[in-house]
Amino acid sequence: MPRPKLRRRVGFEPTVDYFKPAGKTITEEVVLTLEEYEAIRLKDLLELDQATAAKKMKISQPTFNRILKSARKKIANALITGKAIRVQGGNFMIARRRAGVGPGGNCVCQNCGHIEPKIRGQPCLKRRCPKCGSQMIRGE
C-alpha cells in the first residue's frame, strides 16, 4: 500500500482563480491545483531556486520539480490551445503566521512581483509598490 501524500504548504492564497482568453467562448478549461500555482509563484515569480522553494512548501526537491513541471505543462496547454485556467483543489494547507510570532513576512506586488518586508502594524493592502505603484498583497 502506498504511503499517503503529505499536504503541501501554500503560503499565498490566489486573489484571482480563473483566467480565460479574451473574446472567446470557453468550452474547455485546465485545472491548476493550488500547490501547482504555489510552485509557479515561488519559482517563476519570486525566482527562488528549487531547493529553497521546496523547503518553503515543506516537500522534497524532486517532488517540487514534478509539481512545477506539471503546472508548466498545464499552463502551456491552455495558452497554446486557447483553454481557460481554473485554480482550485489540491492537497495543501495554507501557511499562516500567528500575530507577533516569528518574522513579519513580506508584502508582494500583485503586478510586478516586487517584494518588500512587511512593516508591523501596517497591512500590505494599504501599501503601494515602489517600482510600479500597484497594490501590495501579503506574501510569504
N, CA, C and O atoms as CSV, one atom per row, in Angstrom:
chain,resi,resn,atom,element,x,y,z
A,1,MET,N,N,0.840,-1.175,0.000
A,1,MET,CA,C,0.000,0.000,0.000
A,1,MET,C,C,0.890,1.244,0.000
A,1,MET,O,O,1.798,1.346,0.824
A,2,PRO,N,N,0.642,2.203,-0.922
A,2,PRO,CA,C,1.493,3.394,-0.983
A,2,PRO,C,C,1.280,4.304,0.225
A,2,PRO,O,O,0.219,4.327,0.849
A,3,ARG,N,N,2.307,5.027,0.511
A,3,ARG,CA,C,2.253,5.977,1.618
A,3,ARG,C,C,1.306,7.125,1.255
A,3,ARG,O,O,1.303,7.563,0.104
A,4,PRO,N,N,0.505,7.622,2.198
A,4,PRO,CA,C,-0.401,8.733,1.882
A,4,PRO,C,C,0.387,10.009,1.587
A,4,PRO,O,O,1.437,10.245,2.184
A,5,LYS,N,N,-0.114,10.819,0.677
A,5,LYS,CA,C,0.556,12.070,0.324
A,5,LYS,C,C,0.421,13.074,1.459
A,5,LYS,O,O,-0.653,13.243,2.038
A,6,LEU,N,N,1.532,13.735,1.765
A,6,LEU,CA,C,1.503,14.795,2.755
A,6,LEU,C,C,0.914,16.050,2.119
A,6,LEU,O,O,1.062,16.277,0.918
A,7,ARG,N,N,0.252,16.852,2.927
A,7,ARG,CA,C,-0.294,18.097,2.400
A,7,ARG,C,C,0.848,19.076,2.148
A,7,ARG,O,O,1.756,19.213,2.968
A,8,ARG,N,N,0.788,19.746,1.016
A,8,ARG,CA,C,1.813,20.722,0.652
A,8,ARG,C,C,1.497,22.049,1.327
A,8,ARG,O,O,0.329,22.394,1.509
A,9,ARG,N,N,2.522,22.785,1.694
A,9,ARG,CA,C,2.353,24.072,2.357
A,9,ARG,C,C,2.256,25.160,1.297
A,9,ARG,O,O,3.156,25.308,0.470
A,10,VAL,N,N,1.179,25.914,1.321
A,10,VAL,CA,C,0.958,27.008,0.377
A,10,VAL,C,C,0.953,28.297,1.180
A,10,VAL,O,O,0.168,28.436,2.118
A,11,GLY,N,N,1.812,29.237,0.830
A,11,GLY,CA,C,1.959,30.462,1.596
A,11,GLY,C,C,1.212,31.643,1.031
A,11,GLY,O,O,1.392,32.764,1.505
A,12,PHE,N,N,0.374,31.428,0.028
A,12,PHE,CA,C,-0.268,32.545,-0.646
A,12,PHE,C,C,-1.591,32.076,-1.224
A,12,PHE,O,O,-1.624,31.084,-1.951
A,13,GLU,N,N,-2.673,32.759,-0.921
A,13,GLU,CA,C,-3.970,32.422,-1.500
A,13,GLU,C,C,-4.186,33.281,-2.738
A,13,GLU,O,O,-4.004,34.497,-2.678
A,14,PRO,N,N,-4.567,32.677,-3.857
A,14,PRO,CA,C,-4.756,33.475,-5.069
A,14,PRO,C,C,-5.935,34.439,-4.932
A,14,PRO,O,O,-6.979,34.085,-4.385
A,15,THR,N,N,-5.754,35.657,-5.435
A,15,THR,CA,C,-6.841,36.625,-5.432
A,15,THR,C,C,-7.719,36.441,-6.666
A,15,THR,O,O,-8.878,36.856,-6.673
A,16,VAL,N,N,-7.177,35.828,-7.693
A,16,VAL,CA,C,-7.909,35.523,-8.921
A,16,VAL,C,C,-7.739,34.036,-9.175
A,16,VAL,O,O,-6.616,33.531,-9.155
A,17,ASP,N,N,-8.843,33.324,-9.414
A,17,ASP,CA,C,-8.728,31.877,-9.602
A,17,ASP,C,C,-9.252,31.388,-10.953
A,17,ASP,O,O,-9.438,30.187,-11.151
A,18,TYR,N,N,-9.489,32.315,-11.880
A,18,TYR,CA,C,-9.967,31.900,-13.206
A,18,TYR,C,C,-9.417,32.857,-14.256
A,18,TYR,O,O,-9.515,34.075,-14.109
A,19,PHE,N,N,-8.846,32.304,-15.305
A,19,PHE,CA,C,-8.292,33.075,-16.409
A,19,PHE,C,C,-8.860,32.511,-17.701
A,19,PHE,O,O,-8.947,31.293,-17.861
A,20,LYS,N,N,-9.248,33.385,-18.626
A,20,LYS,CA,C,-9.746,32.898,-19.909
A,20,LYS,C,C,-9.310,33.841,-21.013
A,20,LYS,O,O,-9.126,35.037,-20.783
A,21,PRO,N,N,-9.148,33.304,-22.204
A,21,PRO,CA,C,-8.779,34.156,-23.333
A,21,PRO,C,C,-9.885,35.185,-23.613
A,21,PRO,O,O,-11.072,34.863,-23.571
A,22,ALA,N,N,-9.479,36.405,-23.893
A,22,ALA,CA,C,-10.444,37.479,-24.150
A,22,ALA,C,C,-11.209,37.221,-25.448
A,22,ALA,O,O,-10.640,36.771,-26.443
A,23,GLY,N,N,-12.498,37.512,-25.416
A,23,GLY,CA,C,-13.322,37.433,-26.617
A,23,GLY,C,C,-13.574,36.037,-27.134
A,23,GLY,O,O,-13.908,35.871,-28.308
A,24,LYS,N,N,-13.428,35.040,-26.305
A,24,LYS,CA,C,-13.608,33.667,-26.758
A,24,LYS,C,C,-14.569,32.944,-25.829
A,24,LYS,O,O,-14.463,33.044,-24.607
A,25,THR,N,N,-15.513,32.212,-26.422
A,25,THR,CA,C,-16.396,31.372,-25.630
A,25,THR,C,C,-15.621,30.122,-25.253
A,25,THR,O,O,-15.096,29.420,-26.117
A,26,ILE,N,N,-15.556,29.854,-23.974
A,26,ILE,CA,C,-14.735,28.744,-23.477
A,26,ILE,C,C,-15.574,27.477,-23.340
A,26,ILE,O,O,-16.629,27.464,-22.706
A,27,THR,N,N,-15.072,26.429,-23.951
A,27,THR,CA,C,-15.721,25.128,-23.802
A,27,THR,C,C,-14.844,24.179,-22.994
A,27,THR,O,O,-15.336,23.205,-22.423
A,28,GLU,N,N,-13.548,24.465,-22.947
A,28,GLU,CA,C,-12.626,23.612,-22.214
A,28,GLU,C,C,-11.793,24.453,-21.263
A,28,GLU,O,O,-11.516,25.624,-21.522
A,29,GLU,N,N,-11.398,23.829,-20.153
A,29,GLU,CA,C,-10.525,24.506,-19.210
A,29,GLU,C,C,-9.513,23.530,-18.626
A,29,GLU,O,O,-9.721,22.316,-18.613
A,30,VAL,N,N,-8.421,24.093,-18.148
A,30,VAL,CA,C,-7.360,23.342,-17.490
A,30,VAL,C,C,-7.445,23.673,-16.007
A,30,VAL,O,O,-7.577,24.842,-15.644
A,31,VAL,N,N,-7.372,22.663,-15.144
A,31,VAL,CA,C,-7.428,22.888,-13.696
A,31,VAL,C,C,-6.013,22.827,-13.128
A,31,VAL,O,O,-5.331,21.807,-13.225
A,32,LEU,N,N,-5.592,23.929,-12.539
A,32,LEU,CA,C,-4.291,24.053,-11.901
A,32,LEU,C,C,-4.527,23.963,-10.395
A,32,LEU,O,O,-5.290,24.761,-9.851
A,33,THR,N,N,-3.895,23.016,-9.714
A,33,THR,CA,C,-4.093,22.879,-8.271
A,33,THR,C,C,-3.369,24.015,-7.543
A,33,THR,O,O,-2.492,24.669,-8.107
A,34,LEU,N,N,-3.745,24.235,-6.297
A,34,LEU,CA,C,-3.108,25.304,-5.531
A,34,LEU,C,C,-1.628,25.041,-5.296
A,34,LEU,O,O,-0.842,25.986,-5.233
A,35,GLU,N,N,-1.231,23.782,-5.166
A,35,GLU,CA,C,0.204,23.537,-4.991
A,35,GLU,C,C,0.971,23.792,-6.293
A,35,GLU,O,O,2.130,24.204,-6.247
A,36,GLU,N,N,0.351,23.556,-7.445
A,36,GLU,CA,C,0.988,23.894,-8.728
A,36,GLU,C,C,1.093,25.414,-8.866
A,36,GLU,O,O,2.115,25.937,-9.312
A,37,TYR,N,N,0.039,26.107,-8.482
A,37,TYR,CA,C,0.018,27.572,-8.501
A,37,TYR,C,C,1.137,28.125,-7.614
A,37,TYR,O,O,1.846,29.052,-8.003
A,38,GLU,N,N,1.287,27.546,-6.419
A,38,GLU,CA,C,2.327,27.981,-5.482
A,38,GLU,C,C,3.725,27.707,-6.037
A,38,GLU,O,O,4.626,28.530,-5.878
A,39,ALA,N,N,3.908,26.562,-6.684
A,39,ALA,CA,C,5.214,26.236,-7.267
A,39,ALA,C,C,5.587,27.260,-8.348
A,39,ALA,O,O,6.736,27.695,-8.414
A,40,ILE,N,N,4.635,27.642,-9.183
A,40,ILE,CA,C,4.871,28.662,-10.218
A,40,ILE,C,C,5.207,30.000,-9.564
A,40,ILE,O,O,6.116,30.700,-10.009
A,41,ARG,N,N,4.474,30.354,-8.510
A,41,ARG,CA,C,4.712,31.619,-7.816
A,41,ARG,C,C,6.115,31.671,-7.227
A,41,ARG,O,O,6.828,32.660,-7.396
A,42,LEU,N,N,6.512,30.606,-6.534
A,42,LEU,CA,C,7.816,30.589,-5.881
A,42,LEU,C,C,8.965,30.572,-6.878
A,42,LEU,O,O,9.936,31.312,-6.721
A,43,LYS,N,N,8.861,29.738,-7.895
A,43,LYS,CA,C,9.966,29.564,-8.839
A,43,LYS,C,C,10.021,30.675,-9.896
A,43,LYS,O,O,11.076,31.267,-10.124
A,44,ASP,N,N,8.884,30.953,-10.535
A,44,ASP,CA,C,8.902,31.870,-11.671
A,44,ASP,C,C,8.661,33.334,-11.295
A,44,ASP,O,O,9.254,34.226,-11.902
A,45,LEU,N,N,7.806,33.595,-10.311
A,45,LEU,CA,C,7.544,34.981,-9.925
A,45,LEU,C,C,8.579,35.487,-8.930
A,45,LEU,O,O,9.171,36.546,-9.138
A,46,LEU,N,N,8.804,34.740,-7.846
A,46,LEU,CA,C,9.765,35.166,-6.829
A,46,LEU,C,C,11.195,34.762,-7.166
A,46,LEU,O,O,12.135,35.202,-6.504
A,47,GLU,N,N,11.368,33.932,-8.189
A,47,GLU,CA,C,12.671,33.488,-8.691
A,47,GLU,C,C,13.541,32.807,-7.632
A,47,GLU,O,O,14.751,33.025,-7.571
A,48,LEU,N,N,12.904,31.981,-6.803
A,48,LEU,CA,C,13.653,31.187,-5.832
A,48,LEU,C,C,14.242,29.969,-6.525
A,48,LEU,O,O,13.687,29.489,-7.513
A,49,ASP,N,N,15.366,29.462,-6.012
A,49,ASP,CA,C,15.874,28.209,-6.554
A,49,ASP,C,C,14.965,27.078,-6.056
A,49,ASP,O,O,14.234,27.244,-5.080
A,50,GLN,N,N,15.021,25.931,-6.736
A,50,GLN,CA,C,14.097,24.843,-6.427
A,50,GLN,C,C,14.261,24.306,-5.013
A,50,GLN,O,O,13.271,23.941,-4.380
A,51,ALA,N,N,15.472,24.250,-4.508
A,51,ALA,CA,C,15.689,23.729,-3.157
A,51,ALA,C,C,15.030,24.627,-2.110
A,51,ALA,O,O,14.394,24.136,-1.177
A,52,THR,N,N,15.182,25.938,-2.266
A,52,THR,CA,C,14.570,26.888,-1.331
A,52,THR,C,C,13.047,26.848,-1.434
A,52,THR,O,O,12.350,26.848,-0.419
A,53,ALA,N,N,12.543,26.814,-2.652
A,53,ALA,CA,C,11.090,26.757,-2.858
A,53,ALA,C,C,10.504,25.478,-2.268
A,53,ALA,O,O,9.432,25.503,-1.664
A,54,ALA,N,N,11.207,24.363,-2.443
A,54,ALA,CA,C,10.748,23.087,-1.889
A,54,ALA,C,C,10.689,23.147,-0.365
A,54,ALA,O,O,9.756,22.624,0.244
A,55,LYS,N,N,11.683,23.783,0.250
A,55,LYS,CA,C,11.683,23.928,1.713
A,55,LYS,C,C,10.495,24.757,2.174
A,55,LYS,O,O,9.869,24.434,3.184
A,56,LYS,N,N,10.179,25.825,1.442
A,56,LYS,CA,C,9.032,26.660,1.804
A,56,LYS,C,C,7.724,25.880,1.742
A,56,LYS,O,O,6.812,26.124,2.532
A,57,MET,N,N,7.633,24.932,0.790
A,57,MET,CA,C,6.417,24.122,0.667
A,57,MET,C,C,6.478,22.873,1.542
A,57,MET,O,O,5.521,22.101,1.606
A,58,LYS,N,N,7.617,22.682,2.215
A,58,LYS,CA,C,7.845,21.510,3.086
A,58,LYS,C,C,7.704,20.191,2.317
A,58,LYS,O,O,7.049,19.252,2.769
A,59,ILE,N,N,8.343,20.152,1.139
A,59,ILE,CA,C,8.378,18.943,0.310
A,59,ILE,C,C,9.804,18.747,-0.188
A,59,ILE,O,O,10.644,19.637,-0.058
A,60,SER,N,N,10.069,17.588,-0.754
A,60,SER,CA,C,11.409,17.332,-1.283
A,60,SER,C,C,11.595,18.081,-2.603
A,60,SER,O,O,10.625,18.463,-3.258
A,61,GLN,N,N,12.851,18.283,-2.979
A,61,GLN,CA,C,13.145,18.981,-4.230
A,61,GLN,C,C,12.634,18.202,-5.451
A,61,GLN,O,O,12.090,18.820,-6.365
A,62,PRO,N,N,12.789,16.862,-5.503
A,62,PRO,CA,C,12.225,16.130,-6.650
A,62,PRO,C,C,10.698,16.251,-6.745
A,62,PRO,O,O,10.148,16.335,-7.844
A,63,THR,N,N,10.020,16.261,-5.599
A,63,THR,CA,C,8.563,16.434,-5.607
A,63,THR,C,C,8.215,17.830,-6.110
A,63,THR,O,O,7.290,17.988,-6.908
A,64,PHE,N,N,8.946,18.842,-5.653
A,64,PHE,CA,C,8.721,20.206,-6.136
A,64,PHE,C,C,8.898,20.262,-7.646
A,64,PHE,O,O,8.096,20.878,-8.347
A,65,ASN,N,N,9.945,19.620,-8.147
A,65,ASN,CA,C,10.211,19.609,-9.590
A,65,ASN,C,C,9.050,18.973,-10.367
A,65,ASN,O,O,8.664,19.478,-11.421
A,66,ARG,N,N,8.498,17.877,-9.856
A,66,ARG,CA,C,7.354,17.228,-10.529
A,66,ARG,C,C,6.125,18.134,-10.535
A,66,ARG,O,O,5.424,18.221,-11.544
A,67,ILE,N,N,5.862,18.806,-9.420
A,67,ILE,CA,C,4.718,19.721,-9.337
A,67,ILE,C,C,4.902,20.885,-10.312
A,67,ILE,O,O,3.970,21.258,-11.024
A,68,LEU,N,N,6.106,21.456,-10.341
A,68,LEU,CA,C,6.406,22.575,-11.225
A,68,LEU,C,C,6.274,22.175,-12.696
A,68,LEU,O,O,5.706,22.916,-13.498
A,69,LYS,N,N,6.799,21.011,-13.038
A,69,LYS,CA,C,6.715,20.519,-14.418
A,69,LYS,C,C,5.261,20.332,-14.843
A,69,LYS,O,O,4.887,20.693,-15.959
A,70,SER,N,N,4.444,19.770,-13.955
A,70,SER,CA,C,3.027,19.569,-14.238
A,70,SER,C,C,2.317,20.910,-14.445
A,70,SER,O,O,1.517,21.055,-15.368
A,71,ALA,N,N,2.611,21.882,-13.589
A,71,ALA,CA,C,1.986,23.201,-13.692
A,71,ALA,C,C,2.351,23.883,-15.005
A,71,ALA,O,O,1.486,24.440,-15.681
A,72,ARG,N,N,3.626,23.841,-15.362
A,72,ARG,CA,C,4.067,24.484,-16.603
A,72,ARG,C,C,3.443,23.825,-17.828
A,72,ARG,O,O,3.102,24.507,-18.794
A,73,LYS,N,N,3.294,22.510,-17.793
A,73,LYS,CA,C,2.677,21.806,-18.918
A,73,LYS,C,C,1.206,22.211,-19.071
A,73,LYS,O,O,0.727,22.422,-20.185
A,74,LYS,N,N,0.497,22.318,-17.945
A,74,LYS,CA,C,-0.915,22.717,-17.990
A,74,LYS,C,C,-1.072,24.144,-18.509
A,74,LYS,O,O,-1.958,24.422,-19.318
A,75,ILE,N,N,-0.210,25.044,-18.042
A,75,ILE,CA,C,-0.276,26.439,-18.482
A,75,ILE,C,C,0.041,26.551,-19.967
A,75,ILE,O,O,-0.635,27.281,-20.693
A,76,ALA,N,N,1.061,25.835,-20.422
A,76,ALA,CA,C,1.406,25.849,-21.846
A,76,ALA,C,C,0.254,25.310,-22.688
A,76,ALA,O,O,-0.058,25.871,-23.738
A,77,ASN,N,N,-0.374,24.239,-22.245
A,77,ASN,CA,C,-1.513,23.659,-22.941
A,77,ASN,C,C,-2.630,24.694,-23.075
A,77,ASN,O,O,-3.197,24.858,-24.156
A,78,ALA,N,N,-2.944,25.387,-21.989
A,78,ALA,CA,C,-4.016,26.384,-22.005
A,78,ALA,C,C,-3.680,27.549,-22.940
A,78,ALA,O,O,-4.538,28.005,-23.696
A,79,LEU,N,N,-2.447,28.024,-22.891
A,79,LEU,CA,C,-2.062,29.157,-23.736
A,79,LEU,C,C,-2.061,28.803,-25.218
A,79,LEU,O,O,-2.525,29.585,-26.048
A,80,ILE,N,N,-1.544,27.633,-25.547
A,80,ILE,CA,C,-1.428,27.235,-26.951
A,80,ILE,C,C,-2.777,26.863,-27.557
A,80,ILE,O,O,-3.041,27.187,-28.715
A,81,THR,N,N,-3.628,26.191,-26.797
A,81,THR,CA,C,-4.905,25.705,-27.335
A,81,THR,C,C,-6.088,26.613,-27.012
A,81,THR,O,O,-7.214,26.310,-27.408
A,82,GLY,N,N,-5.859,27.732,-26.295
A,82,GLY,CA,C,-6.928,28.676,-26.006
A,82,GLY,C,C,-7.917,28.207,-24.958
A,82,GLY,O,O,-9.098,28.546,-25.028
A,83,LYS,N,N,-7.455,27.432,-23.988
A,83,LYS,CA,C,-8.326,26.955,-22.914
A,83,LYS,C,C,-8.257,27.914,-21.731
A,83,LYS,O,O,-7.285,28.652,-21.571
A,84,ALA,N,N,-9.286,27.893,-20.917
A,84,ALA,CA,C,-9.296,28.679,-19.684
A,84,ALA,C,C,-8.477,27.944,-18.625
A,84,ALA,O,O,-8.269,26.734,-18.723
A,85,ILE,N,N,-8.017,28.671,-17.625
A,85,ILE,CA,C,-7.286,28.082,-16.500
A,85,ILE,C,C,-8.072,28.356,-15.222
A,85,ILE,O,O,-8.362,29.506,-14.892
A,86,ARG,N,N,-8.412,27.287,-14.510
A,86,ARG,CA,C,-9.095,27.401,-13.219
A,86,ARG,C,C,-8.117,26.937,-12.137
A,86,ARG,O,O,-7.501,25.878,-12.265
A,87,VAL,N,N,-7.977,27.725,-11.082
A,87,VAL,CA,C,-7.117,27.359,-9.953
A,87,VAL,C,C,-8.025,26.865,-8.835
A,87,VAL,O,O,-8.810,27.629,-8.272
A,88,GLN,N,N,-7.908,25.586,-8.524
A,88,GLN,CA,C,-8.733,25.019,-7.457
A,88,GLN,C,C,-8.199,23.676,-7.005
A,88,GLN,O,O,-7.495,22.986,-7.742
A,89,GLY,N,N,-8.545,23.323,-5.788
A,89,GLY,CA,C,-8.261,21.994,-5.262
A,89,GLY,C,C,-6.799,21.711,-5.001
A,89,GLY,O,O,-5.950,22.603,-5.024
A,90,GLY,N,N,-6.534,20.452,-4.755
A,90,GLY,CA,C,-5.191,20.007,-4.467
A,90,GLY,C,C,-5.074,19.487,-3.046
A,90,GLY,O,O,-6.051,19.453,-2.297
A,91,ASN,N,N,-3.884,19.087,-2.693
A,91,ASN,CA,C,-3.590,18.532,-1.375
A,91,ASN,C,C,-2.674,19.528,-0.660
A,91,ASN,O,O,-1.451,19.401,-0.721
A,92,PHE,N,N,-3.263,20.518,0.017
A,92,PHE,CA,C,-2.477,21.615,0.548
A,92,PHE,C,C,-3.015,22.095,1.887
A,92,PHE,O,O,-4.114,21.735,2.308
A,93,MET,N,N,-2.205,22.919,2.540
A,93,MET,CA,C,-2.636,23.657,3.730
A,93,MET,C,C,-2.083,25.068,3.601
A,93,MET,O,O,-0.949,25.256,3.160
A,94,ILE,N,N,-2.877,26.055,3.984
A,94,ILE,CA,C,-2.438,27.441,3.908
A,94,ILE,C,C,-1.546,27.724,5.115
A,94,ILE,O,O,-1.948,27.497,6.256
A,95,ALA,N,N,-0.345,28.217,4.862
A,95,ALA,CA,C,0.595,28.546,5.934
A,95,ALA,C,C,0.222,29.903,6.502
A,95,ALA,O,O,0.202,30.903,5.785
A,96,ARG,N,N,-0.065,29.930,7.761
A,96,ARG,CA,C,-0.430,31.172,8.445
A,96,ARG,C,C,0.579,31.437,9.556
A,96,ARG,O,O,1.010,30.518,10.252
A,97,ARG,N,N,0.943,32.683,9.710
A,97,ARG,CA,C,1.798,33.067,10.832
A,97,ARG,C,C,0.914,33.620,11.927
A,97,ARG,O,O,-0.029,34.365,11.660
A,98,ARG,N,N,1.219,33.257,13.156
A,98,ARG,CA,C,0.487,33.833,14.279
A,98,ARG,C,C,0.975,35.253,14.500
A,98,ARG,O,O,2.154,35.550,14.303
A,99,ALA,N,N,0.084,36.114,14.903
A,99,ALA,CA,C,0.430,37.518,15.142
A,99,ALA,C,C,1.501,37.621,16.216
A,99,ALA,O,O,1.394,37.006,17.277
A,100,GLY,N,N,2.530,38.400,15.930
A,100,GLY,CA,C,3.572,38.650,16.912
A,100,GLY,C,C,4.572,37.525,17.075
A,100,GLY,O,O,5.419,37.588,17.966
A,101,VAL,N,N,4.502,36.485,16.234
A,101,VAL,CA,C,5.415,35.360,16.359
A,101,VAL,C,C,6.259,35.268,15.099
A,101,VAL,O,O,5.728,35.273,13.989
A,102,GLY,N,N,7.547,35.186,15.265
A,102,GLY,CA,C,8.442,34.991,14.135
A,102,GLY,C,C,8.566,36.229,13.274
A,102,GLY,O,O,8.113,37.308,13.657
A,103,PRO,N,N,9.185,36.075,12.098
A,103,PRO,CA,C,9.394,37.223,11.228
A,103,PRO,C,C,8.068,37.759,10.710
A,103,PRO,O,O,7.071,37.040,10.641
A,104,GLY,N,N,8.077,39.034,10.350
A,104,GLY,CA,C,6.848,39.693,9.923
A,104,GLY,C,C,6.368,39.299,8.546
A,104,GLY,O,O,5.243,39.644,8.184
A,105,GLY,N,N,7.156,38.598,7.764
A,105,GLY,CA,C,6.748,38.217,6.427
A,105,GLY,C,C,7.050,39.310,5.426
A,105,GLY,O,O,7.773,40.260,5.726
A,106,ASN,N,N,6.496,39.171,4.245
A,106,ASN,CA,C,6.745,40.119,3.175
A,106,ASN,C,C,5.451,40.537,2.525
A,106,ASN,O,O,4.438,39.844,2.609
A,107,CYS,N,N,5.501,41.681,1.874
A,107,CYS,CA,C,4.414,42.138,1.021
A,107,CYS,C,C,4.908,41.978,-0.419
A,107,CYS,O,O,6.062,42.281,-0.721
A,108,VAL,N,N,4.037,41.504,-1.296
A,108,VAL,CA,C,4.402,41.246,-2.683
A,108,VAL,C,C,3.505,42.084,-3.584
A,108,VAL,O,O,2.295,42.151,-3.372
A,109,CYS,N,N,4.095,42.722,-4.588
A,109,CYS,CA,C,3.309,43.490,-5.557
A,109,CYS,C,C,2.513,42.522,-6.415
A,109,CYS,O,O,3.067,41.570,-6.964
A,110,GLN,N,N,1.215,42.767,-6.529
A,110,GLN,CA,C,0.389,41.849,-7.321
A,110,GLN,C,C,0.586,42.056,-8.812
A,110,GLN,O,O,0.111,41.249,-9.610
A,111,ASN,N,N,1.280,43.124,-9.208
A,111,ASN,CA,C,1.506,43.384,-10.623
A,111,ASN,C,C,2.889,42.918,-11.096
A,111,ASN,O,O,2.997,42.126,-12.032
A,112,CYS,N,N,3.953,43.420,-10.433
A,112,CYS,CA,C,5.315,43.126,-10.912
A,112,CYS,C,C,6.058,42.097,-10.064
A,112,CYS,O,O,7.132,41.641,-10.458
A,113,GLY,N,N,5.500,41.718,-8.890
A,113,GLY,CA,C,6.141,40.701,-8.062
A,113,GLY,C,C,7.222,41.227,-7.135
A,113,GLY,O,O,7.886,40.437,-6.463
A,114,HIS,N,N,7.421,42.547,-7.079
A,114,HIS,CA,C,8.427,43.137,-6.189
A,114,HIS,C,C,8.103,42.782,-4.738
A,114,HIS,O,O,6.938,42.793,-4.340
A,115,ILE,N,N,9.131,42.468,-3.951
A,115,ILE,CA,C,8.947,42.057,-2.564
A,115,ILE,C,C,9.502,43.123,-1.628
A,115,ILE,O,O,10.617,43.610,-1.811
A,116,GLU,N,N,8.710,43.473,-0.632
A,116,GLU,CA,C,9.111,44.424,0.403
A,116,GLU,C,C,8.859,43.783,1.762
A,116,GLU,O,O,7.884,43.046,1.903
A,117,PRO,N,N,9.690,44.030,2.760
A,117,PRO,CA,C,9.419,43.486,4.090
A,117,PRO,C,C,8.137,44.093,4.661
A,117,PRO,O,O,7.848,45.274,4.467
A,118,LYS,N,N,7.383,43.264,5.363
A,118,LYS,CA,C,6.152,43.747,5.995
A,118,LYS,C,C,6.520,44.631,7.176
A,118,LYS,O,O,7.438,44.327,7.937
A,119,ILE,N,N,5.792,45.724,7.313
A,119,ILE,CA,C,6.005,46.635,8.439
A,119,ILE,C,C,4.954,46.326,9.487
A,119,ILE,O,O,3.757,46.325,9.198
A,120,ARG,N,N,5.406,46.062,10.708
A,120,ARG,CA,C,4.490,45.700,11.795
A,120,ARG,C,C,3.442,46.800,11.976
A,120,ARG,O,O,3.772,47.981,12.083
A,121,GLY,N,N,2.183,46.390,12.006
A,121,GLY,CA,C,1.080,47.323,12.201
A,121,GLY,C,C,0.575,47.981,10.932
A,121,GLY,O,O,-0.412,48.715,10.972
A,122,GLN,N,N,1.235,47.733,9.802
A,122,GLN,CA,C,0.788,48.323,8.540
A,122,GLN,C,C,0.428,47.199,7.572
A,122,GLN,O,O,1.325,46.515,7.078
A,123,PRO,N,N,-0.860,46.987,7.285
A,123,PRO,CA,C,-1.264,45.908,6.385
A,123,PRO,C,C,-0.698,46.099,4.981
A,123,PRO,O,O,-0.573,47.225,4.499
A,124,CYS,N,N,-0.363,45.002,4.340
A,124,CYS,CA,C,0.174,45.057,2.975
A,124,CYS,C,C,-0.801,45.728,2.009
A,124,CYS,O,O,-0.383,46.444,1.100
A,125,LEU,N,N,-2.096,45.497,2.206
A,125,LEU,CA,C,-3.096,46.030,1.283
A,125,LEU,C,C,-3.151,47.555,1.275
A,125,LEU,O,O,-3.707,48.147,0.350
A,126,LYS,N,N,-2.580,48.200,2.299
A,126,LYS,CA,C,-2.571,49.665,2.344
A,126,LYS,C,C,-1.285,50.243,1.771
A,126,LYS,O,O,-1.084,51.457,1.807
A,127,ARG,N,N,-0.410,49.386,1.241
A,127,ARG,CA,C,0.865,49.840,0.689
A,127,ARG,C,C,0.854,49.792,-0.827
A,127,ARG,O,O,0.115,49.012,-1.427
A,128,ARG,N,N,1.670,50.621,-1.438
A,128,ARG,CA,C,1.840,50.653,-2.890
A,128,ARG,C,C,3.263,50.231,-3.226
A,128,ARG,O,O,4.204,50.514,-2.485
A,129,CYS,N,N,3.400,49.549,-4.358
A,129,CYS,CA,C,4.716,49.094,-4.808
A,129,CYS,C,C,5.587,50.296,-5.171
A,129,CYS,O,O,5.133,51.177,-5.902
A,130,PRO,N,N,6.835,50.356,-4.676
A,130,PRO,CA,C,7.711,51.470,-5.029
A,130,PRO,C,C,8.177,51.438,-6.487
A,130,PRO,O,O,8.628,52.456,-7.012
A,131,LYS,N,N,8.075,50.285,-7.141
A,131,LYS,CA,C,8.519,50.170,-8.535
A,131,LYS,C,C,7.441,50.584,-9.529
A,131,LYS,O,O,7.695,51.359,-10.451
A,132,CYS,N,N,6.202,50.043,-9.323
A,132,CYS,CA,C,5.162,50.284,-10.333
A,132,CYS,C,C,3.911,50.969,-9.792
A,132,CYS,O,O,3.040,51.355,-10.571
A,133,GLY,N,N,3.806,51.128,-8.468
A,133,GLY,CA,C,2.674,51.819,-7.890
A,133,GLY,C,C,1.430,50.956,-7.669
A,133,GLY,O,O,0.411,51.462,-7.199
A,134,SER,N,N,1.494,49.673,-7.999
A,134,SER,CA,C,0.343,48.782,-7.796
A,134,SER,C,C,0.182,48.431,-6.329
A,134,SER,O,O,1.076,48.666,-5.517
A,135,GLN,N,N,-0.969,47.866,-6.002
A,135,GLN,CA,C,-1.251,47.485,-4.618
A,135,GLN,C,C,-0.401,46.274,-4.213
A,135,GLN,O,O,-0.217,45.335,-4.988
A,136,MET,N,N,0.104,46.324,-2.992
A,136,MET,CA,C,0.858,45.196,-2.431
A,136,MET,C,C,-0.124,44.232,-1.769
A,136,MET,O,O,-1.173,44.648,-1.279
A,137,ILE,N,N,0.220,42.948,-1.758
A,137,ILE,CA,C,-0.588,41.939,-1.092
A,137,ILE,C,C,0.316,41.115,-0.193
A,137,ILE,O,O,1.536,41.133,-0.356
A,138,ARG,N,N,-0.268,40.395,0.750
A,138,ARG,CA,C,0.516,39.591,1.701
A,138,ARG,C,C,1.137,38.416,0.992
A,138,ARG,O,O,0.447,37.648,0.322
A,139,GLY,N,N,2.425,38.273,1.134
A,139,GLY,CA,C,3.137,37.132,0.583
A,139,GLY,C,C,3.656,36.273,1.700
A,139,GLY,O,O,3.053,36.210,2.771
A,140,GLU,N,N,4.752,35.619,1.471
A,140,GLU,CA,C,5.341,34.755,2.478
A,140,GLU,C,C,6.482,35.453,3.161
A,140,GLU,O,O,7.113,34.881,4.050
